[in-house]
């Protein structure tokens, strides 16, 4: 009989990991032991496949912007095709897959069949988009939020993916916990996951609304920019809510006691959700192609989730830094949490200094997006034992978030440096017009950081696959 205790108890004993455990709340998520685990594994595999594909395209993407190296690549159009797939796989597909993973384990054991249907449809759409550059490339359209290839295969895949995401949200809302939950840490995190599903439902509604009312005279980038603007803004609330839930969960999994009470946390999560409801107001008040519509959505995104992020980040970081971890399985969780907060904070600070259209803009959203990604990577590490696999541990698992995070930090510092000299975004090769040594050095730092980040991202896949090859020992 195996007498080993599970690596992550539901209520970790903070005293075992601290010299003096601080008082405060504990935030845990209930992880089921039923058929939902198989569904969660499916979403995890989709997320891993998206990261692998994104990593392959990012190698080509970084190479196409790195001085001297880019001379070996064919044309700048190659850069744009790689950029489309890199963004869509690393942001859209990866984030939706991780939302599917969390929502599959969350709530009640109902509508599992709908969850499987959502997974297969979403996976089919992803495969079509990934194959489009090789079978039916089309013209790359660098629209914000969801860049596209203007090809029948890619656009069909995107529509199928959207249908799968819609079914995922319907299943998540159907299986959401009831209203009678106690107001504790678990209840606050359950509310956060429910709020993320609601924000995604609003985003999908906005995508459909824009498609219905868009003028038929629009074409190319103007069409897709407006089509994805409203829903893309709403999705930022989804990713923010998932990140906040992951921060609190990871901190508590390490044994930290969060100084924020569950009631205050619930109010902060509610505040992070409230801004998404400005989105339908913008559709009712202004034409989708108007400047007023665009500005109202931008204002809602900037002010909606921001006030909730700072207190949650501070509470999670302070709680974790007060710990002395003795369990090696907890160190990767702490690394993911701290690197996530660091990158998200860097992206937020950079956003304050954006002027004009240059590479400071991608520096800003790379920091924010990678902050969310690292939080979700930590959540995967936390979930693996519940799926029947070993908890990631050891130097590779601990250094993976730092490698990925510090590489991305170098990447965005290089972009900010070059943006100060006016280097334009979404261009590559000779189109970058690098005139001075300082501009070349900045983009060189960007390339080096991007390469390190790619290695860190691939290490995540290696760590997860290694854990999945070694099933967790079970009691008999």
C-alpha positions as CSV (number, residue, x, y, z in Angstrom):
1,X,0.0,0.0,0.0
2,X,1.3,3.4,-1.0
3,X,1.3,5.8,2.0
4,X,2.6,8.9,0.1
5,X,0.4,11.9,0.7
6,X,-0.8,13.9,-2.3
7,X,1.7,16.6,-3.2
8,X,-0.9,19.4,-2.9
9,X,-3.3,19.0,-0.1
10,X,-6.6,20.8,-0.4
11,X,-5.7,23.0,2.6
12,X,-1.9,23.2,2.7
13,X,-0.4,23.5,6.2
14,X,1.2,26.9,6.0
15,X,3.2,26.2,9.2
16,X,5.2,23.5,7.4
17,X,6.4,26.0,4.9
18,X,6.9,29.1,6.9
19,X,8.8,30.3,10.0
20,X,5.8,32.3,11.1
21,X,2.6,31.8,9.0
22,X,0.8,35.1,8.4
23,X,-2.8,35.3,9.2
24,X,-5.3,35.7,6.3
25,X,-7.5,33.9,3.9
26,X,-6.8,30.7,1.9
27,X,-7.9,30.4,-1.7
28,X,-8.4,26.9,-3.0
29,X,-10.2,25.4,-6.0
30,X,-12.0,22.0,-5.7
31,X,-10.5,19.5,-8.1
32,X,-12.9,16.6,-8.9
33,X,-12.2,12.9,-9.2
34,X,-14.7,11.9,-11.9
35,X,-15.2,11.8,-15.7
36,X,-14.4,15.5,-15.9
37,X,-10.7,14.7,-15.5
38,X,-10.6,13.1,-19.0
39,X,-12.2,16.2,-20.5
40,X,-9.7,18.4,-18.7
41,X,-6.8,16.3,-20.1
42,X,-8.2,16.9,-23.6
43,X,-8.1,20.7,-23.2
44,X,-4.6,20.4,-21.8
45,X,-3.4,18.5,-24.9
46,X,-5.0,21.2,-27.1
47,X,-3.2,23.9,-25.1
48,X,0.2,22.1,-25.4
49,X,-0.3,21.6,-29.2
50,X,-1.0,25.3,-29.5
51,X,2.1,26.2,-27.6
52,X,4.3,23.9,-29.7
53,X,2.9,25.3,-32.9
54,X,3.3,28.8,-31.7
55,X,6.9,28.1,-30.7
56,X,7.7,26.9,-34.2
57,X,6.2,30.0,-35.7
58,X,7.9,32.2,-33.2
59,X,11.3,30.9,-34.2
60,X,10.7,32.2,-37.7
61,X,9.1,35.4,-36.3
62,X,12.0,36.4,-34.1
63,X,14.5,35.4,-36.8
64,X,12.8,37.6,-39.3
65,X,13.2,40.7,-37.0
66,X,16.7,40.0,-35.8
67,X,19.4,42.1,-37.6
68,X,21.6,40.1,-40.0
69,X,19.8,36.9,-39.3
70,X,16.7,38.2,-41.2
71,X,18.8,38.4,-44.4
72,X,18.5,34.6,-44.7
73,X,14.7,34.7,-44.8
74,X,12.8,35.3,-48.1
75,X,10.5,38.4,-47.6
76,X,8.8,40.5,-45.0
77,X,5.5,38.8,-46.0
78,X,7.0,35.7,-44.4
79,X,7.2,37.6,-41.2
80,X,3.5,38.6,-41.3
81,X,2.3,35.0,-42.0
82,X,4.4,33.7,-39.1
83,X,3.1,36.6,-36.9
84,X,-0.6,35.7,-37.6
85,X,-0.2,32.1,-36.6
86,X,2.1,32.9,-33.6
87,X,-0.4,35.3,-32.2
88,X,-3.5,33.2,-32.8
89,X,-2.0,30.0,-31.4
90,X,-0.2,31.5,-28.4
91,X,-3.0,33.9,-27.3
92,X,-6.3,32.8,-28.7
93,X,-6.0,29.0,-28.8
94,X,-3.8,28.6,-25.8
95,X,-5.9,30.9,-23.6
96,X,-9.2,29.3,-24.7
97,X,-7.8,25.8,-24.1
98,X,-6.6,26.8,-20.6
99,X,-10.0,28.3,-19.9
100,X,-11.5,25.0,-21.0
101,X,-9.2,23.2,-18.7
102,X,-10.2,25.3,-15.7
103,X,-13.9,25.3,-16.5
104,X,-13.9,21.6,-17.1
105,X,-12.8,21.0,-13.5
106,X,-14.9,23.7,-12.1
107,X,-18.6,23.6,-11.0
108,X,-20.9,20.6,-11.3
109,X,-20.5,17.3,-13.2
110,X,-23.1,18.0,-15.9
111,X,-23.2,18.6,-19.7
112,X,-19.9,16.7,-20.0
113,X,-20.9,15.6,-23.5
114,X,-21.3,19.2,-24.6
115,X,-17.8,19.8,-23.2
116,X,-16.4,17.0,-25.4
117,X,-18.2,18.4,-28.5
118,X,-16.8,21.8,-27.8
119,X,-13.2,20.3,-27.5
120,X,-13.4,18.4,-30.8
121,X,-14.9,21.4,-32.7
122,X,-12.4,23.8,-31.3
123,X,-9.5,21.4,-32.0
124,X,-10.7,21.0,-35.6
125,X,-10.8,24.7,-36.1
126,X,-7.3,25.1,-34.7
127,X,-5.9,22.4,-37.0
128,X,-7.5,24.1,-40.1
129,X,-5.9,27.5,-39.1
130,X,-2.5,25.9,-38.5
131,X,-2.5,24.2,-41.9
132,X,-3.6,27.2,-43.8
133,X,-0.2,28.8,-44.3
134,X,1.0,25.6,-46.1
135,X,-2.2,24.6,-48.0
136,X,-4.1,27.9,-48.6
137,X,-2.0,30.8,-47.2
138,X,-3.8,33.9,-48.5
139,X,-2.9,37.5,-47.6
140,X,-2.0,38.2,-43.9
141,X,-4.2,40.8,-42.3
142,X,-2.6,42.3,-39.2
143,X,-5.8,43.2,-37.4
144,X,-5.6,43.8,-33.6
145,X,-6.6,40.9,-31.3
146,X,-7.2,38.3,-34.0
147,X,-4.9,38.7,-37.0
148,X,-6.0,36.5,-39.9
149,X,-4.9,35.0,-43.2
150,X,-7.5,36.0,-45.9
151,X,-7.9,32.4,-47.1
152,X,-10.9,30.2,-47.1
153,X,-9.2,27.5,-45.1
154,X,-8.0,29.8,-42.3
155,X,-11.3,31.8,-42.1
156,X,-13.3,28.5,-42.0
157,X,-11.1,27.2,-39.3
158,X,-11.5,30.4,-37.3
159,X,-15.3,30.2,-37.6
160,X,-15.3,26.6,-36.5
161,X,-13.0,27.5,-33.6
162,X,-15.5,30.2,-32.6
163,X,-18.3,27.8,-32.6
164,X,-16.4,25.4,-30.4
165,X,-15.6,28.2,-28.0
166,X,-19.3,29.1,-27.9
167,X,-20.2,25.6,-26.9
168,X,-17.5,25.7,-24.3
169,X,-18.9,28.8,-22.7
170,X,-22.5,27.4,-22.8
171,X,-21.3,24.2,-21.0
172,X,-19.3,26.3,-18.5
173,X,-22.3,28.4,-17.6
174,X,-24.6,25.3,-17.5
175,X,-22.2,23.6,-15.0
176,X,-21.4,26.7,-12.9
177,X,-21.9,26.3,-9.1
178,X,-25.2,27.5,-7.6
179,X,-25.7,30.7,-5.7
180,X,-25.7,29.1,-2.3
181,X,-21.9,28.9,-1.9
182,X,-20.2,30.0,1.3
183,X,-18.4,33.3,1.1
184,X,-14.9,31.9,1.6
185,X,-11.7,31.7,-0.5
186,X,-13.1,28.8,-2.6
187,X,-16.3,30.7,-3.2
188,X,-14.4,33.8,-4.4
189,X,-12.4,31.8,-6.9
190,X,-15.5,30.0,-8.1
191,X,-17.0,33.5,-8.7
192,X,-13.9,34.5,-10.6
193,X,-14.1,31.5,-13.0
194,X,-17.9,32.1,-13.5
195,X,-17.1,35.8,-14.2
196,X,-14.6,34.8,-16.8
197,X,-17.2,32.7,-18.6
198,X,-19.6,35.6,-18.5
199,X,-17.0,37.9,-20.0
200,X,-16.3,35.4,-22.8
201,X,-20.0,35.1,-23.5
202,X,-20.1,38.9,-23.9
203,X,-17.1,38.8,-26.2
204,X,-18.7,36.2,-28.5
205,X,-21.9,38.3,-28.6
206,X,-19.8,41.3,-29.7
207,X,-18.1,39.4,-32.4
208,X,-21.4,38.3,-33.8
209,X,-22.9,41.8,-33.4
210,X,-20.0,43.4,-35.3
211,X,-20.3,40.8,-38.1
212,X,-24.0,41.5,-38.5
213,X,-23.8,45.3,-38.6
214,X,-20.5,45.9,-40.4
215,X,-20.9,47.8,-43.6
216,X,-20.4,45.6,-46.6
217,X,-18.3,48.2,-48.3
218,X,-15.4,47.6,-45.9
219,X,-12.6,45.2,-46.9
220,X,-9.2,44.0,-45.8
221,X,-7.7,45.3,-42.6
222,X,-10.4,47.9,-42.0
223,X,-13.0,45.2,-42.0
224,X,-11.2,42.8,-39.6
225,X,-10.0,45.6,-37.3
226,X,-13.6,46.6,-36.6
227,X,-14.9,43.1,-36.6
228,X,-12.6,42.0,-33.8
229,X,-12.3,45.3,-31.9
230,X,-15.3,45.0,-29.5
231,X,-15.0,41.3,-28.8
232,X,-11.2,41.5,-28.5
233,X,-11.6,44.1,-25.8
234,X,-14.1,42.0,-23.9
235,X,-11.8,39.0,-24.0
236,X,-9.2,41.0,-22.1
237,X,-11.5,40.8,-19.1
238,X,-11.6,37.0,-19.4
239,X,-7.9,36.7,-19.5
240,X,-7.5,39.1,-16.6
241,X,-10.0,37.3,-14.4
242,X,-8.3,33.9,-15.1
243,X,-5.0,35.4,-14.2
244,X,-6.3,36.8,-10.9
245,X,-7.8,33.5,-10.0
246,X,-4.5,31.7,-10.8
247,X,-2.5,34.2,-8.7
248,X,-4.6,33.7,-5.6
249,X,-4.7,29.9,-6.1
250,X,-1.0,29.5,-6.7
251,X,-0.2,31.7,-3.6
252,X,-2.5,29.6,-1.4
253,X,-1.2,26.3,-2.9
254,X,2.3,27.4,-1.7
255,X,0.9,27.8,1.8
256,X,0.5,31.6,1.8
257,X,-2.3,33.3,3.8
258,X,-3.7,36.1,1.7
259,X,-4.3,39.4,3.6
260,X,-7.4,40.1,1.4
261,X,-10.6,38.7,2.8
262,X,-12.8,36.6,0.5
263,X,-15.4,39.4,0.6
264,X,-12.9,42.0,-0.6
265,X,-11.6,39.6,-3.2
266,X,-15.1,38.9,-4.5
267,X,-15.7,42.7,-4.8
268,X,-12.4,43.1,-6.7
269,X,-13.3,40.3,-9.1
270,X,-16.7,41.9,-9.5
271,X,-15.0,45.2,-10.4
272,X,-12.8,43.4,-12.9
273,X,-15.9,42.0,-14.5
274,X,-18.0,45.2,-14.4
275,X,-16.1,46.9,-17.2
276,X,-17.0,44.2,-19.7
277,X,-20.7,45.4,-19.6
278,X,-19.6,48.7,-21.1
279,X,-19.0,46.8,-24.3
280,X,-22.7,46.2,-25.3
281,X,-23.3,49.9,-24.2
282,X,-20.8,51.0,-26.8
283,X,-22.6,49.0,-29.5
284,X,-26.0,50.5,-28.5
285,X,-24.7,54.1,-28.3
286,X,-22.3,54.3,-31.3
287,X,-21.8,52.9,-34.7
288,X,-19.2,50.1,-34.7
289,X,-17.1,52.0,-37.3
290,X,-17.1,55.3,-35.3
291,X,-14.3,56.8,-33.3
292,X,-16.6,57.1,-30.3
293,X,-17.3,53.4,-30.3
294,X,-13.6,52.6,-30.4
295,X,-12.6,55.1,-27.7
296,X,-15.3,53.9,-25.3
297,X,-14.2,50.3,-25.5
298,X,-10.6,51.4,-25.0
299,X,-11.5,53.4,-21.9
300,X,-13.5,50.5,-20.4
301,X,-10.6,48.1,-20.8
302,X,-8.1,50.5,-19.2
303,X,-10.3,51.3,-16.2
304,X,-12.2,48.1,-15.8
305,X,-9.8,45.5,-14.7
306,X,-6.9,47.7,-13.6
307,X,-8.1,48.6,-10.0
308,X,-8.5,44.9,-9.1
309,X,-5.0,43.8,-10.4
310,X,-2.8,45.8,-8.1
311,X,-4.2,44.7,-4.7
312,X,-4.5,41.1,-5.8
313,X,-0.9,41.1,-7.1
314,X,0.4,42.7,-3.9
315,X,-1.5,40.3,-1.6
316,X,-0.3,37.2,-3.6
317,X,3.3,38.3,-3.8
318,X,3.6,39.5,-0.2
319,X,2.0,36.2,1.0
320,X,4.5,34.1,-1.1
321,X,7.6,36.1,-0.2
322,X,6.9,35.5,3.5
323,X,7.2,31.7,3.0
324,X,10.2,29.4,3.3
325,X,9.2,26.5,1.0
326,X,10.4,23.1,2.1
327,X,8.4,21.1,-0.5
328,X,10.2,21.0,-3.9
329,X,6.9,20.6,-5.7
330,X,5.9,24.1,-4.5
331,X,8.9,25.9,-6.0
332,X,7.7,25.9,-9.6
333,X,4.3,27.3,-8.5
334,X,6.1,30.2,-6.7
335,X,8.3,30.8,-9.7
336,X,5.3,30.9,-12.0
337,X,3.5,33.3,-9.7
338,X,6.3,35.8,-9.2
339,X,7.5,35.8,-12.8
340,X,3.8,36.3,-13.9
341,X,3.4,39.4,-11.7
342,X,6.8,40.8,-12.8
343,X,5.9,40.5,-16.6
344,X,2.4,41.8,-16.2
345,X,3.6,44.8,-14.2
346,X,6.3,45.5,-16.8
347,X,3.7,45.5,-19.5
348,X,1.5,47.8,-17.5
349,X,4.3,50.3,-16.9
350,X,5.3,50.3,-20.5
351,X,1.7,51.0,-21.6
352,X,1.9,54.3,-19.7
353,X,4.7,55.6,-21.9
354,X,3.3,54.6,-25.3
355,X,3.2,57.5,-27.8
356,X,2.5,57.0,-31.5
357,X,2.7,53.7,-33.4
358,X,6.0,51.9,-32.7
359,X,7.4,48.8,-31.2
360,X,6.6,50.0,-27.7
361,X,3.0,48.8,-28.4
362,X,4.0,45.2,-28.8
363,X,6.3,45.5,-25.8
364,X,3.3,46.5,-23.7
365,X,1.0,43.7,-24.8
366,X,3.8,41.1,-24.8
367,X,4.4,41.9,-21.1
368,X,0.7,41.7,-20.3
369,X,0.0,38.6,-22.4
370,X,3.1,36.7,-21.0
371,X,2.0,37.6,-17.5
372,X,-1.3,35.8,-18.1
373,X,0.5,32.9,-19.9
374,X,2.9,32.4,-16.9
375,X,-0.1,32.4,-14.5
376,X,-1.8,29.7,-16.6
377,X,1.4,27.7,-16.8
378,X,1.5,27.7,-13.0
379,X,-2.1,26.6,-12.9
380,X,-1.2,23.7,-15.2
381,X,1.6,22.7,-12.8
382,X,-0.9,22.8,-9.9
383,X,-3.5,20.8,-11.8
384,X,-1.3,18.0,-13.1
385,X,-1.4,15.9,-9.8
386,X,-5.2,16.1,-9.9
387,X,-5.2,14.7,-13.4
388,X,-3.2,11.7,-12.2
389,X,0.3,12.8,-13.1
390,X,3.3,13.7,-11.0
391,X,3.7,17.2,-9.7
392,X,6.5,19.0,-11.7
393,X,9.5,19.5,-9.5
394,X,13.3,19.9,-9.7
395,X,15.5,22.6,-11.2
396,X,14.1,22.4,-14.7
397,X,10.5,22.9,-13.5
398,X,11.5,25.8,-11.2
399,X,13.7,27.6,-13.7
400,X,11.2,27.2,-16.6
401,X,9.0,30.1,-15.6
402,X,12.0,32.3,-14.9
403,X,13.7,31.4,-18.2
404,X,10.5,32.2,-20.1
405,X,9.8,35.3,-18.1
406,X,13.3,36.8,-18.2
407,X,13.6,36.1,-21.9
408,X,10.4,37.9,-22.5
409,X,11.5,40.7,-20.3
410,X,14.7,41.1,-22.4
411,X,12.4,40.9,-25.5
412,X,10.2,43.8,-24.4
413,X,13.1,45.9,-23.1
414,X,14.7,45.6,-26.5
415,X,11.4,46.7,-28.1
416,X,11.0,49.7,-25.7
417,X,14.6,50.7,-26.4
418,X,14.0,50.6,-30.2
419,X,10.6,52.2,-29.9
420,X,12.4,55.3,-28.4
421,X,14.1,55.6,-31.8
422,X,10.8,55.3,-33.7
423,X,11.2,51.7,-35.0
424,X,7.8,50.8,-36.4
425,X,5.7,47.8,-35.3
426,X,4.6,44.9,-37.5
427,X,7.5,45.3,-39.9
428,X,10.6,43.2,-40.5
429,X,13.8,43.0,-42.4
430,X,14.8,46.1,-44.3
431,X,11.3,47.6,-43.6
432,X,12.4,48.3,-40.1
433,X,14.9,50.9,-41.3
434,X,17.4,50.5,-38.5
435,X,19.7,53.5,-38.9
436,X,21.9,53.7,-35.8
437,X,23.9,51.3,-33.7
438,X,21.5,51.9,-30.8
439,X,18.5,50.8,-32.9
440,X,20.3,47.7,-34.1
441,X,21.4,46.9,-30.5
442,X,17.8,47.3,-29.2
443,X,16.4,45.0,-31.8
444,X,19.3,42.6,-31.2
445,X,18.4,42.4,-27.5
446,X,14.8,41.8,-28.6
447,X,16.0,38.9,-30.7
448,X,18.1,37.4,-28.0
449,X,15.3,37.7,-25.4
450,X,12.9,36.2,-27.9
451,X,15.1,33.2,-28.4
452,X,15.5,32.7,-24.6
453,X,11.7,33.0,-24.2
454,X,11.1,30.4,-27.0
455,X,13.4,28.1,-25.1
456,X,11.5,28.8,-21.9
457,X,8.2,28.1,-23.6
458,X,9.4,24.8,-25.0
459,X,10.8,23.9,-21.6
460,X,7.2,24.2,-20.3
461,X,6.1,21.6,-22.8
462,X,9.0,19.3,-21.8
463,X,8.3,19.7,-18.1
464,X,4.6,18.9,-18.5
465,X,5.2,15.9,-20.9
466,X,7.8,14.5,-18.5
467,X,5.3,14.7,-15.6
468,X,2.6,13.1,-17.8
469,X,4.9,10.2,-18.5
470,X,5.3,9.5,-14.8
471,X,1.8,8.9,-13.4
472,X,1.3,9.8,-9.8
473,X,1.4,6.9,-7.4
474,X,-2.0,6.0,-6.1
475,X,-3.1,4.2,-2.9
476,X,-4.5,0.7,-3.4
